[in-house]
Amino acid sequence: MQRAFRYRFSPTPAQESLLRRTLGCLRLVCNRALEARSTAWVTESTSISSLQTSAMLTGWKQQRELEFLNELSSVPLQQCLRHLQTAFSNFCSKRARYPNFKKKRNGGSAECSSSGFRWRDGQLFLAKGLEQLPLRWSRQIPEGCIPSSVTVSLPEGIRDWDCPSCGVDHDRDIAQNVLAAGRAVAACGAPVRANSQHRGRHGQ
């Protein structure tokens, strides 16, 4: 029997950068695969399998303009293609609607199987990450249990942030005019970056 546990964490700047790049690459890969599968069906009435989209990912990594995909763990990238395959299977079985393209404003999530993270002495390390994730242990994982998978998600429409220096939860909108200019401001000695939704609203 498997159980799911959900925790919040406040990433370091390096971890936040890695996670945001990972989520961006997942959107890119998923949307490219969805476009390829849709185009193949509309123009040639042919279906593209999960193995074929996996081969496409390998080809994309070899393209100069997409070389940055090699900087990330391949585990969540492959997992997002499996989820896309499941979405198509559900659509063909009339259990769900046709898959939609992923959008940045909807947040996102990255799922890692056991090869995409390390669990050591009760500490969690994601692949390509050098630091442990600073989890807020609202409950302890049962003794002797080892996670089989980890999903990291960015909530939709998030507007606040936790200061790693003072531990206070802040509202990003308090620096609205500065964020609109695309600058970084400091609160309690910690850097604050413009929220993606806020930049879009102001045409940044």
MDTraj code that builds the backbone (N, CA, C; nanometers):
import mdtraj as md
import numpy as np

residues = "MET GLN ARG ALA PHE ARG TYR ARG PHE SER PRO THR PRO ALA GLN GLU SER LEU LEU ARG ARG THR LEU GLY CYS LEU ARG LEU VAL CYS ASN ARG ALA LEU GLU ALA ARG SER THR ALA TRP VAL THR GLU SER THR SER ILE SER SER LEU GLN THR SER ALA MET LEU THR GLY TRP LYS GLN GLN ARG GLU LEU GLU PHE LEU ASN GLU LEU SER SER VAL PRO LEU GLN GLN CYS LEU ARG HIS LEU GLN THR ALA PHE SER ASN PHE CYS SER LYS ARG ALA ARG TYR PRO ASN PHE LYS LYS LYS ARG ASN GLY GLY SER ALA GLU CYS SER SER SER GLY PHE ARG TRP ARG ASP GLY GLN LEU PHE LEU ALA LYS GLY LEU GLU GLN LEU PRO LEU ARG TRP SER ARG GLN ILE PRO GLU GLY CYS ILE PRO SER SER VAL THR VAL SER LEU PRO GLU GLY ILE ARG ASP TRP ASP CYS PRO SER CYS GLY VAL ASP HIS ASP ARG ASP ILE ALA GLN ASN VAL LEU ALA ALA GLY ARG ALA VAL ALA ALA CYS GLY ALA PRO VAL ARG ALA ASN SER GLN HIS ARG GLY ARG HIS GLY GLN".split()
xyz = np.array([
    [0.0836, -0.1192, 0.0000],
    [0.0000, 0.0000, 0.0000],
    [0.0870, 0.1241, 0.0000],
    [0.0552, 0.2186, -0.0889],
    [0.1322, 0.3415, -0.0989],
    [0.0504, 0.4598, -0.0468],
    [0.1191, 0.5544, 0.0165],
    [0.0559, 0.6755, 0.0667],
    [0.1297, 0.7968, 0.0132],
    [0.0564, 0.9063, -0.0043],
    [0.1161, 1.0308, -0.0526],
    [0.1232, 1.1309, 0.0623],
    [0.2345, 1.1998, 0.0721],
    [0.2545, 1.3038, 0.1719],
    [0.2860, 1.4342, 0.1005],
    [0.2292, 1.5427, 0.1493],
    [0.2476, 1.6728, 0.0852],
    [0.3133, 1.7696, 0.1829],
    [0.4204, 1.8361, 0.1345],
    [0.4941, 1.9294, 0.2182],
    [0.5229, 2.0581, 0.1404],
    [0.5370, 2.1666, 0.2127],
    [0.5819, 2.2926, 0.1537],
    [0.7319, 2.3072, 0.1771],
    [0.7965, 2.3852, 0.0919],
    [0.9372, 2.4142, 0.1139],
    [0.9704, 2.5504, 0.0548],
    [1.0721, 2.6129, 0.1108],
    [1.1194, 2.7434, 0.0648],
    [1.2558, 2.7237, -0.0005],
    [1.2624, 2.7193, -0.1334],
    [1.3894, 2.6890, -0.2012],
    [1.4905, 2.8011, -0.1894],
    [1.6160, 2.7645, -0.1961],
    [1.7228, 2.8639, -0.2055],
    [1.7180, 2.9249, -0.3456],
    [1.7832, 3.0389, -0.3686],
    [1.7845, 3.0967, -0.5039],
    [1.8307, 2.9985, -0.6109],
    [1.9330, 2.9178, -0.5797],
    [1.9827, 2.8206, -0.6779],
    [1.8785, 2.7134, -0.7051],
    [1.8112, 2.6671, -0.6003],
    [1.7070, 2.5656, -0.6178],
    [1.5883, 2.6213, -0.6947],
    [1.5498, 2.7455, -0.6637],
    [1.4378, 2.8068, -0.7348],
    [1.4694, 2.8194, -0.8832],
    [1.5928, 2.8613, -0.9153],
    [1.6323, 2.8750, -1.0551],
    [1.6248, 2.7410, -1.1269],
    [1.6750, 2.6348, -1.0616],
    [1.6722, 2.5014, -1.1225],
    [1.5288, 2.4535, -1.1422],
    [1.4432, 2.4734, -1.0425],
    [1.3050, 2.4276, -1.0511],
    [1.2278, 2.5028, -1.1585],
    [1.2478, 2.6334, -1.1670],
    [1.1768, 2.7112, -1.2682],
    [1.2246, 2.6748, -1.4089],
    [1.3556, 2.6506, -1.4249],
    [1.4059, 2.6071, -1.5548],
    [1.3500, 2.4699, -1.5910],
    [1.3402, 2.3838, -1.4907],
    [1.2849, 2.2501, -1.5146],
    [1.1399, 2.2589, -1.5598],
    [1.0589, 2.3381, -1.4907],
    [0.9180, 2.3524, -1.5275],
    [0.9039, 2.4144, -1.6662],
    [0.9902, 2.5103, -1.6983],
    [0.9859, 2.5710, -1.8313],
    [1.0191, 2.4701, -1.9404],
    [1.1181, 2.3865, -1.9141],
    [1.1561, 2.2847, -2.0126],
    [1.0479, 2.1777, -2.0258],
    [0.9805, 2.1458, -1.9167],
    [0.8715, 2.0488, -1.9236],
    [0.7583, 2.1018, -2.0115],
    [0.7258, 2.2301, -1.9972],
    [0.6228, 2.2896, -2.0841],
    [0.6653, 2.2838, -2.2296],
    [0.7921, 2.3168, -2.2544],
    [0.8435, 2.3162, -2.3908],
    [0.8351, 2.1765, -2.4525],
    [0.8838, 2.0768, -2.3810],
    [0.8849, 1.9396, -2.4328],
    [0.7431, 1.8876, -2.4524],
    [0.6578, 1.9088, -2.3539],
    [0.5200, 1.8606, -2.3637],
    [0.4469, 1.9260, -2.4800],
    [0.4626, 2.0569, -2.4953],
    [0.3928, 2.1282, -2.6024],
    [0.4460, 2.0902, -2.7399],
    [0.5759, 2.0679, -2.7505],
    [0.6322, 2.0233, -2.8789],
    [0.5804, 1.8841, -2.9155],
    [0.5751, 1.7957, -2.8163],
    [0.5270, 1.6608, -2.8424],
    [0.3788, 1.6630, -2.8785],
    [0.3013, 1.7457, -2.8094],
    [0.1582, 1.7560, -2.8387],
    [0.1357, 1.8111, -2.9792],
    [0.2146, 1.9114, -3.0168],
    [0.2021, 1.9681, -3.1511],
    [0.2388, 1.8646, -3.2573],
    [0.3455, 1.7871, -3.2333],
    [0.3879, 1.6856, -3.3300],
    [0.2815, 1.5781, -3.3463],
    [0.2230, 1.5341, -3.2358],
    [0.1220, 1.4297, -3.2425],
    [-0.0051, 1.4812, -3.3107],
    [-0.0423, 1.6045, -3.2813],
    [-0.1622, 1.6620, -3.3422],
    [-0.1433, 1.6814, -3.4923],
    [-0.0255, 1.7316, -3.5311],
    [0.0032, 1.7553, -3.6721],
    [0.0051, 1.6242, -3.7503],
    [0.0659, 1.5208, -3.6919],
    [0.0728, 1.3909, -3.7601],
    [-0.0668, 1.3340, -3.7836],
    [-0.1563, 1.3534, -3.6895],
    [-0.2911, 1.2998, -3.7056],
    [-0.3711, 1.3802, -3.8079],
    [-0.3576, 1.5126, -3.8043],
    [-0.4355, 1.5973, -3.8945],
    [-0.3877, 1.5841, -4.0387],
    [-0.2569, 1.5797, -4.0587],
    [-0.2019, 1.5793, -4.1946],
    [-0.1854, 1.4399, -4.2549],
    [-0.1588, 1.3395, -4.1707],
    [-0.1293, 1.2062, -4.2221],
    [-0.2189, 1.0968, -4.1642],
    [-0.3054, 1.1338, -4.0710],
    [-0.3932, 1.0358, -4.0032],
    [-0.3131, 0.9234, -3.9388],
    [-0.1980, 0.9590, -3.8837],
    [-0.1128, 0.8615, -3.8161],
    [-0.0959, 0.8992, -3.6696],
    [-0.0778, 0.7976, -3.5856],
    [-0.0583, 0.8194, -3.4424],
    [0.0896, 0.8071, -3.4085],
    [0.1329, 0.8895, -3.3168],
    [0.2712, 0.8850, -3.2697],
    [0.2724, 0.8201, -3.1322],
    [0.3558, 0.7214, -3.1144],
    [0.3604, 0.6462, -2.9891],
    [0.4483, 0.7158, -2.8856],
    [0.4435, 0.6635, -2.7658],
    [0.5276, 0.7157, -2.6585],
    [0.6759, 0.6957, -2.6898],
    [0.7102, 0.5818, -2.7505],
    [0.8502, 0.5573, -2.7870],
    [0.8986, 0.6578, -2.8904],
    [0.8103, 0.6953, -2.9813],
    [0.8480, 0.7927, -3.0840],
    [0.8697, 0.9316, -3.0252],
    [0.7848, 0.9713, -2.9301],
    [0.8050, 1.1025, -2.8676],
    [0.9321, 1.1024, -2.7832],
    [0.9651, 0.9863, -2.7241],
    [1.0898, 0.9762, -2.6496],
    [1.2094, 0.9937, -2.7428],
    [1.2001, 0.9366, -2.8635],
    [1.3064, 0.9542, -2.9628],
    [1.3137, 1.0996, -3.0086],
    [1.1988, 1.1649, -3.0165],
    [1.1967, 1.3069, -3.0528],
    [1.2727, 1.3884, -2.9491],
    [1.2518, 1.3563, -2.8221],
    [1.3219, 1.4282, -2.7155],
    [1.4722, 1.4150, -2.7308],
    [1.5178, 1.2941, -2.7631],
    [1.6608, 1.2742, -2.7855],
    [1.7109, 1.3617, -2.9002],
    [1.6311, 1.3717, -3.0064],
    [1.6686, 1.4558, -3.1197],
    [1.6685, 1.6032, -3.0841],
    [1.5716, 1.6463, -3.0051],
    [1.5669, 1.7875, -2.9655],
    [1.6894, 1.8262, -2.8841],
    [1.7356, 1.7347, -2.7984],
    [1.8536, 1.7632, -2.7167],
    [1.9790, 1.7824, -2.8016],
    [1.9785, 1.7300, -2.9228],
    [2.0952, 1.7412, -3.0098],
    [2.0923, 1.8685, -3.0943],
    [1.9817, 1.9402, -3.0910],
    [1.9715, 2.0656, -3.1648],
    [2.0386, 2.1774, -3.0859],
    [2.1119, 2.2625, -3.1553],
    [2.1874, 2.3663, -3.0876],
    [2.0978, 2.4581, -3.0056],
    [1.9816, 2.4955, -3.0600],
    [1.8953, 2.5898, -2.9891],
    [1.8253, 2.5269, -2.8695],
    [1.8340, 2.3936, -2.8580],
    [1.7702, 2.3251, -2.7460],
    [1.8707, 2.2486, -2.6594],
    [1.9966, 2.2840, -2.6707],
    [2.1002, 2.2151, -2.5939],
    [2.0794, 2.2299, -2.4436],
    [2.0099, 2.3358, -2.4019],
    [1.9883, 2.3587, -2.2589],
    [1.9072, 2.2459, -2.1948],
    [1.8379, 2.1661, -2.2740],
    [1.7628, 2.0531, -2.2182],
    [1.8558, 1.9509, -2.1535],
    [1.9813, 1.9465, -2.1995],
    [2.0772, 1.8522, -2.1440],
    [2.1240, 1.8927, -2.0045],
    [2.0970, 2.0166, -1.9643],
    [2.1393, 2.0631, -1.8325],
    [2.0486, 2.0113, -1.7219],
    [1.9334, 1.9571, -1.7596],
    [1.8357, 1.9122, -1.6618],
    [1.8297, 1.7605, -1.6563],
    [1.7733, 1.7104, -1.5498],
    [1.7534, 1.5658, -1.5378],
    [1.6547, 1.5193, -1.6441],
    [1.6842, 1.4069, -1.7056],
    [1.5950, 1.3535, -1.8090],
    [1.4730, 1.2845, -1.7493],
    [1.4753, 1.2565, -1.6194],
    [1.3653, 1.1827, -1.5564],
    [1.2324, 1.2572, -1.5657],
    [1.2222, 1.3829, -1.5196],
    [1.0936, 1.4530, -1.5324],
    [1.0541, 1.4800, -1.6767],
    [1.1520, 1.4958, -1.7657],
    [1.1204, 1.5181, -1.9068],
    [1.0533, 1.3948, -1.9672],
    [1.1090, 1.2779, -1.9375],
    [1.0489, 1.1538, -1.9867],
    [0.9132, 1.1295, -1.9209],
    [0.9019, 1.1674, -1.7944],
    [0.7772, 1.1448, -1.7234],
    [0.6642, 1.2295, -1.7815],
    [0.6959, 1.3522, -1.8242],
    [0.5913, 1.4371, -1.8816],
    [0.5420, 1.3793, -2.0141],
    [0.6293, 1.3096, -2.0878],
    [0.5857, 1.2442, -2.2116],
    [0.4965, 1.1243, -2.1809],
    [0.5242, 1.0561, -2.0705],
    [0.4368, 0.9448, -2.0303],
    [0.2987, 0.9971, -1.9913],
    [0.2965, 1.1112, -1.9231],
    [0.1678, 1.1705, -1.8862],
    [0.0894, 1.2124, -2.0111],
    [0.1609, 1.2612, -2.1120],
    [0.0952, 1.2991, -2.2363],
    [0.0356, 1.1768, -2.3041],
    [0.1093, 1.0649, -2.3008],
    [0.0580, 0.9406, -2.3576],
    [-0.0694, 0.8969, -2.2851],
    [-0.0690, 0.9094, -2.1531],
    [-0.1879, 0.8753, -2.0749],
    [-0.3048, 0.9652, -2.1105],
    [-0.2764, 1.0944, -2.1323],
    [-0.3818, 1.1887, -2.1693],
    [-0.4444, 1.1511, -2.3032],
    [-0.3623, 1.1083, -2.3985],
    [-0.4152, 1.0666, -2.5290],
    [-0.4946, 0.9369, -2.5163],
    [-0.4466, 0.8462, -2.4330],
    [-0.5192, 0.7206, -2.4131],
    [-0.6567, 0.7475, -2.3521],
    [-0.6617, 0.8377, -2.2554],
    [-0.7898, 0.8727, -2.1940],
    [-0.8825, 0.9407, -2.2937],
    [-0.8249, 1.0226, -2.3817],
    [-0.9074, 1.0885, -2.4835],
    [-0.9654, 0.9861, -2.5812],
    [-0.8799, 0.8948, -2.6263],
    [-0.9269, 0.7935, -2.7219],
    [-1.0315, 0.7010, -2.6599],
    [-1.0238, 0.6858, -2.5281],
    [-1.1218, 0.6020, -2.4588],
    [-1.2444, 0.6820, -2.4154],
    [-1.2477, 0.8092, -2.4547],
    [-1.3588, 0.8996, -2.4226],
    [-1.3754, 0.9195, -2.2729],
    [-1.2626, 0.9142, -2.2025],
    [-1.2653, 0.9412, -2.0587],
    [-1.2210, 1.0821, -2.0258],
    [-1.1701, 1.1540, -2.1263],
    [-1.1208, 1.2894, -2.1033],
    [-1.1230, 1.3671, -2.2343],
    [-1.1053, 1.4978, -2.2219],
    [-1.1002, 1.5825, -2.3402],
    [-0.9618, 1.5752, -2.4048],
    [-0.9521, 1.6357, -2.5238],
    [-0.8242, 1.6365, -2.5943],
    [-0.7224, 1.7156, -2.5113],
    [-0.5980, 1.6696, -2.5048],
    [-0.4959, 1.7379, -2.4234],
    [-0.4769, 1.8834, -2.4659],
    [-0.4527, 1.9685, -2.3681],
    [-0.4293, 2.1100, -2.3928],
    [-0.2811, 2.1429, -2.3838],
    [-0.2422, 2.2510, -2.4511],
    [-0.1055, 2.2995, -2.4381],
    [-0.0871, 2.3580, -2.2981],
    [0.0302, 2.3380, -2.2433],
    [0.0606, 2.3888, -2.1097],
    [0.0968, 2.5371, -2.1169],
    [0.0523, 2.6132, -2.0176],
    [0.0777, 2.7565, -2.0122],
    [0.1498, 2.7903, -1.8818],
    [0.2342, 2.8910, -1.8905],
    [0.3154, 2.9294, -1.7756],
    [0.2305, 2.9780, -1.6598],
    [0.1227, 3.0486, -1.6906],
    [0.0410, 3.1065, -1.5833],
    [-0.0314, 3.0001, -1.5005],
    [-0.0352, 2.8771, -1.5496],
    [-0.1040, 2.7706, -1.4773],
    [-0.0143, 2.6976, -1.3778],
    [0.1021, 2.7539, -1.3522],
    [0.1939, 2.6875, -1.2602],
    [0.2618, 2.5704, -1.3283],
    [0.2627, 2.4562, -1.2657],
    [0.3225, 2.3380, -1.3261],
    [0.3763, 2.2450, -1.2195],
    [0.4172, 2.1275, -1.2617],
    [0.4729, 2.0302, -1.1693],
    [0.5729, 1.9421, -1.2422],
    [0.6670, 1.8901, -1.1651],
    [0.7683, 1.7991, -1.2182],
    [0.7684, 1.6734, -1.1334],
    [0.7507, 1.5594, -1.1984],
    [0.7467, 1.4321, -1.1261],
    [0.8758, 1.3551, -1.1497],
    [0.9319, 1.3055, -1.0423],
    [1.0564, 1.2302, -1.0509],
    [1.0371, 1.0912, -0.9906],
    [1.0783, 0.9902, -1.0643],
    [1.0809, 0.8545, -1.0099],
    [1.2062, 0.8408, -0.9237],
    [1.2331, 0.7220, -0.8750],
    [1.3438, 0.7026, -0.7815],
    [1.4797, 0.7409, -0.8389],
    [1.4934, 0.7372, -0.9718],
    [1.6213, 0.7739, -1.0327],
    [1.6366, 0.9253, -1.0480],
    [1.5322, 1.0007, -1.0141],
    [1.5375, 1.1457, -1.0292],
    [1.5597, 1.2203, -0.8992],
    [1.5814, 1.1478, -0.7898],
    [1.6081, 1.2129, -0.6620],
    [1.6865, 1.1185, -0.5715],
    [1.7417, 1.1760, -0.4643],
    [1.8140, 1.0975, -0.3645],
    [1.7487, 1.1193, -0.2287],
    [1.7279, 1.0119, -0.1567],
    [1.6736, 1.0176, -0.0203],
    [1.7799, 0.9622, 0.0732],
    [1.8371, 1.0520, 0.1549],
    [1.9496, 1.0114, 0.2377],
    [1.9332, 1.0670, 0.3789],
    [1.9251, 0.9777, 0.4741],
    [1.9131, 1.0164, 0.6151],
    [1.7980, 1.1145, 0.6390],
    [1.6849, 1.0878, 0.5740],
    [1.5686, 1.1735, 0.5933],
    [1.5764, 1.3064, 0.5207],
    [1.6697, 1.3189, 0.4285],
    [1.6848, 1.4425, 0.3517],
    [1.6637, 1.4127, 0.2042],
    [1.6018, 1.5103, 0.1341],
    [1.5652, 1.4912, -0.0065],
    [1.6507, 1.5793, -0.0960],
    [1.7134, 1.5165, -0.1956],
    [1.7944, 1.5875, -0.2938],
    [1.7406, 1.5547, -0.4326],
    [1.7078, 1.6567, -0.5111],
    [1.6636, 1.6328, -0.6482],
    [1.7842, 1.6170, -0.7397],
    [1.7661, 1.5440, -0.8484],
    [1.8742, 1.5268, -0.9457],
    [1.9200, 1.6624, -0.9972],
    [2.0490, 1.6780, -1.0149],
    [2.1140, 1.8012, -1.0596],
    [2.1202, 1.9067, -0.9498],
    [2.0621, 1.8777, -0.8337],
    [2.0653, 1.9720, -0.7225],
    [2.1711, 1.9321, -0.6215],
    [2.2456, 2.0306, -0.5699],
    [2.3533, 2.0025, -0.4761],
    [2.3090, 2.0160, -0.3310],
    [2.1953, 2.0839, -0.3084],
    [2.1489, 2.1082, -0.1727],
    [2.0197, 2.0308, -0.1464],
    [1.9983, 1.9959, -0.0221],
    [1.8743, 1.9297, 0.0145],
    [1.7583, 2.0289, 0.0056],
    [1.6393, 1.9793, -0.0235],
    [1.5223, 2.0655, -0.0244],
    [1.4829, 2.0972, 0.1196],
    [1.4688, 2.2251, 0.1548],
    [1.4327, 2.2620, 0.2926],
    [1.2833, 2.2402, 0.3185],
    [1.2452, 2.1157, 0.3391],
    [1.1044, 2.0821, 0.3583],
    [1.0552, 2.1262, 0.4961],
    [0.9278, 2.1643, 0.5000],
    [0.8624, 2.1927, 0.6270],
    [0.7895, 2.0652, 0.6700],
    [0.8453, 1.9975, 0.7671],
    [0.7937, 1.8664, 0.8048],
    [0.6678, 1.8811, 0.8893],
    [0.5547, 1.8984, 0.8229],
    [0.4273, 1.9063, 0.8939],
    [0.3881, 1.7710, 0.9515],
    [0.4420, 1.6649, 0.8950],
    [0.4255, 1.5289, 0.9472],
    [0.5468, 1.4485, 0.9055],
    [0.5789, 1.3500, 0.9843],
    [0.6952, 1.2681, 0.9558],
    [0.6566, 1.1480, 0.8696],
    [0.7461, 1.1128, 0.7782],
    [0.7261, 0.9908, 0.7004],
    [0.7473, 0.8714, 0.7929],
    [0.6605, 0.7722, 0.7862],
    [0.6741, 0.6559, 0.8738],
    [0.8151, 0.5962, 0.8707],
    [0.8615, 0.5544, 0.9846],
    [0.9963, 0.5001, 0.9961],
    [1.0143, 0.3793, 0.9045],
    [1.1248, 0.3786, 0.8339],
    [1.1561, 0.2685, 0.7449],
    [1.1026, 0.2844, 0.6042],
    [1.0201, 0.3878, 0.5827],
    [0.9632, 0.4106, 0.4489],
    [1.0578, 0.4948, 0.3639],
    [1.0673, 0.4624, 0.2375],
    [1.1496, 0.5363, 0.1420],
    [1.0602, 0.5823, 0.0275],
    [1.0601, 0.7110, -0.0081],
    [0.9741, 0.7603, -0.1171],
    [1.0041, 0.6887, -0.2487],
    [0.8992, 0.6532, -0.3211],
    [0.9152, 0.5896, -0.4518],
    [0.9115, 0.6914, -0.5646],
    [0.8519, 0.8075, -0.5394],
    [0.8484, 0.9154, -0.6380],
    [0.8287, 1.0477, -0.5657],
    [0.8689, 1.1550, -0.6313],
    [0.8562, 1.2898, -0.5759],
    [0.8013, 1.3819, -0.6838],
    [0.7006, 1.4603, -0.6489],
    [0.6437, 1.5591, -0.7402],
    [0.6589, 1.6970, -0.6800],
    [0.7255, 1.7864, -0.7516],
    [0.7433, 1.9244, -0.7083],
    [0.6521, 2.0122, -0.7932],
    [0.5699, 2.0936, -0.7289],
    [0.4729, 2.1741, -0.8031],
    [0.4816, 2.3207, -0.7651],
    [0.4463, 2.4047, -0.8601],
    [0.4352, 2.5491, -0.8399],
    [0.2876, 2.5831, -0.8495],
    [0.2252, 2.6286, -0.7408],
    [0.0813, 2.6558, -0.7426],
    [0.0453, 2.7609, -0.8470],
    [-0.0749, 2.7479, -0.8992],
    [-0.1252, 2.8437, -0.9972],
    [-0.1527, 2.9769, -0.9300],
    [-0.1066, 3.0862, -0.9944],
    [-0.1368, 3.2196, -0.9469],
    [-0.0744, 3.2556, -0.8136],
    [0.0415, 3.1957, -0.7815],
    [0.1051, 3.2249, -0.6537],
    [0.1474, 3.3712, -0.6478],
    [0.1172, 3.4382, -0.5352],
    [0.1445, 3.5801, -0.5235],
    [0.2308, 3.6126, -0.4023],
    [0.2696, 3.5144, -0.3237],
    [0.3507, 3.5445, -0.2071],
    [0.4805, 3.4649, -0.2118],
    [0.5683, 3.4988, -0.1183],
    [0.6970, 3.4299, -0.1133],
    [0.7449, 3.4299, 0.0302],
    [0.8239, 3.3321, 0.0657],
    [0.8775, 3.3186, 0.2006],
    [1.0214, 3.3660, 0.2022],
    [1.0484, 3.4629, 0.2873],
    [1.1838, 3.5174, 0.2984],
    [1.2729, 3.4185, 0.3724],
    [1.3821, 3.3730, 0.3092],
    [1.4701, 3.2768, 0.3754],
    [1.5493, 3.3376, 0.4900],
    [1.5538, 3.4737, 0.4981],
    [1.6315, 3.5393, 0.6024],
    [1.5527, 3.5579, 0.7317],
    [1.4252, 3.6039, 0.7173],
    [1.3466, 3.6313, 0.8374],
    [1.2326, 3.5330, 0.8581],
    [1.2044, 3.4480, 0.7561],
    [1.1000, 3.3477, 0.7705],
    [0.9591, 3.4016, 0.7615],
    [0.9442, 3.5272, 0.7176],
    [0.8126, 3.5899, 0.7090],
    [0.7549, 3.5712, 0.5700],
    [0.6241, 3.5496, 0.5628],
    [0.5531, 3.5366, 0.4353],
    [0.5175, 3.6763, 0.3860],
    [0.5637, 3.7139, 0.2662],
    [0.5433, 3.8468, 0.2110],
    [0.4505, 3.8439, 0.0901],
    [0.3870, 3.9565, 0.0638],
    [0.3031, 3.9736, -0.0546],
    [0.3868, 4.0384, -0.1630],
    [0.3978, 3.9750, -0.2799],
    [0.4788, 4.0305, -0.3880],
    [0.4263, 4.1664, -0.4340],
    [0.2979, 4.1917, -0.4186],
    [0.2400, 4.3134, -0.4723],
    [0.2805, 4.4385, -0.3965],
    [0.3470, 4.4257, -0.2797],
    [0.3851, 4.5447, -0.2051],
    [0.4903, 4.6249, -0.2822],
    [0.5607, 4.5597, -0.3740],
    [0.6622, 4.6285, -0.4548],
    [0.6165, 4.6355, -0.5995],
    [0.4880, 4.6655, -0.6195],
    [0.4285, 4.6572, -0.7529],
    [0.5011, 4.7423, -0.8560],
    [0.5302, 4.8691, -0.8219],
    [0.5914, 4.9558, -0.9223],
    [0.7339, 4.9137, -0.9544],
    [0.8059, 4.8573, -0.8561],
    [0.9421, 4.8118, -0.8801],
    [0.9407, 4.6836, -0.9619],
    [0.8505, 4.5923, -0.9302],
    [0.8414, 4.4676, -1.0040],
    [0.8030, 4.4924, -1.1485],
    [0.7163, 4.5921, -1.1710],
    [0.6741, 4.6229, -1.3067],
    [0.7914, 4.6689, -1.3908],
    [0.8911, 4.7279, -1.3260],
    [1.0096, 4.7741, -1.3977],
    [1.1080, 4.6603, -1.4224],
    [1.0766, 4.5429, -1.3686],
    [1.1609, 4.4267, -1.3922],
    [1.2881, 4.4259, -1.3108],
    [1.2924, 4.5021, -1.2004],
    [1.4111, 4.5076, -1.1180],
    [1.3994, 4.4102, -1.0023],
    [1.5082, 4.4001, -0.9281],
    [1.5061, 4.3183, -0.8070],
    [1.5133, 4.4116, -0.6880],
    [1.4331, 4.3883, -0.5883],
    [1.4361, 4.4679, -0.4665],
    [1.4749, 4.3760, -0.3523],
    [1.5091, 4.4342, -0.2396],
    [1.5497, 4.3543, -0.1251],
    [1.4572, 4.3818, -0.0079],
    [1.4136, 4.2757, 0.0558],
    [1.3326, 4.2860, 0.1769],
    [1.3928, 4.1924, 0.2787],
    [1.4273, 4.2456, 0.3954],
    [1.4894, 4.1652, 0.5016],
    [1.6196, 4.1032, 0.4543],
    [1.6844, 4.1655, 0.3568],
    [1.8124, 4.1158, 0.3097],
    [1.8040, 4.0056, 0.2083],
    [1.6830, 3.9677, 0.1649],
    [1.6669, 3.8591, 0.0670],
    [1.6230, 3.9158, -0.0665],
    [1.6725, 3.8606, -0.1792],
    [1.6333, 3.9098, -0.3115],
    [1.4896, 3.8737, -0.3444],
    [1.4222, 3.9636, -0.4141],
    [1.2857, 3.9396, -0.4602],
    [1.2839, 3.9564, -0.6102],
    [1.2308, 3.8573, -0.6812],
    [1.2254, 3.8627, -0.8272],
    [1.0838, 3.8918, -0.8723],
    [1.0736, 3.9548, -0.9891],
    [0.9414, 3.9850, -1.0432],
    [0.8667, 3.8567, -1.0737],
    [0.7385, 3.8518, -1.0346],
    [0.6546, 3.7369, -1.0641],
    [0.6215, 3.7337, -1.2115],
    [0.6195, 3.6157, -1.2720],
    [0.5974, 3.6033, -1.4163],
    [0.4627, 3.6578, -1.4576],
    [0.3588, 3.6344, -1.3769],
    [0.2277, 3.6845, -1.4118],
    [0.2267, 3.8354, -1.4069],
    [0.2980, 3.8933, -1.3093],
    [0.3005, 4.0385, -1.2965],
    [0.3695, 4.0998, -1.4169],
    [0.4803, 4.0401, -1.4633],
    [0.5494, 4.0937, -1.5785],
    [0.4602, 4.0892, -1.7016],
    [0.3871, 3.9798, -1.7179],
    [0.3004, 3.9682, -1.8345],
    [0.1932, 4.0755, -1.8347],
    [0.1433, 4.1120, -1.7177],
    [0.0382, 4.2096, -1.7101],
    [0.0879, 4.3480, -1.7518],
    [0.2184, 4.3715, -1.7296],
    [0.2730, 4.5010, -1.7625],
    [0.3545, 4.5001, -1.8907],
    [0.3478, 4.3905, -1.9639],
    [0.4117, 4.3849, -2.0947],
    [0.5605, 4.3679, -2.0885],
    [0.6104, 4.3209, -1.9770],
    [0.7550, 4.2985, -1.9670],
    [0.7922, 4.1691, -2.0346],
])
top = md.Topology()
chain = top.add_chain()
for i, resn in enumerate(residues, 1):
    res = top.add_residue(resn, chain, resSeq=i)
    for name in ("N", "CA", "C"):
        top.add_atom(name, md.element.get_by_symbol(name[0]), res)
traj = md.Trajectory(xyz[None], top)
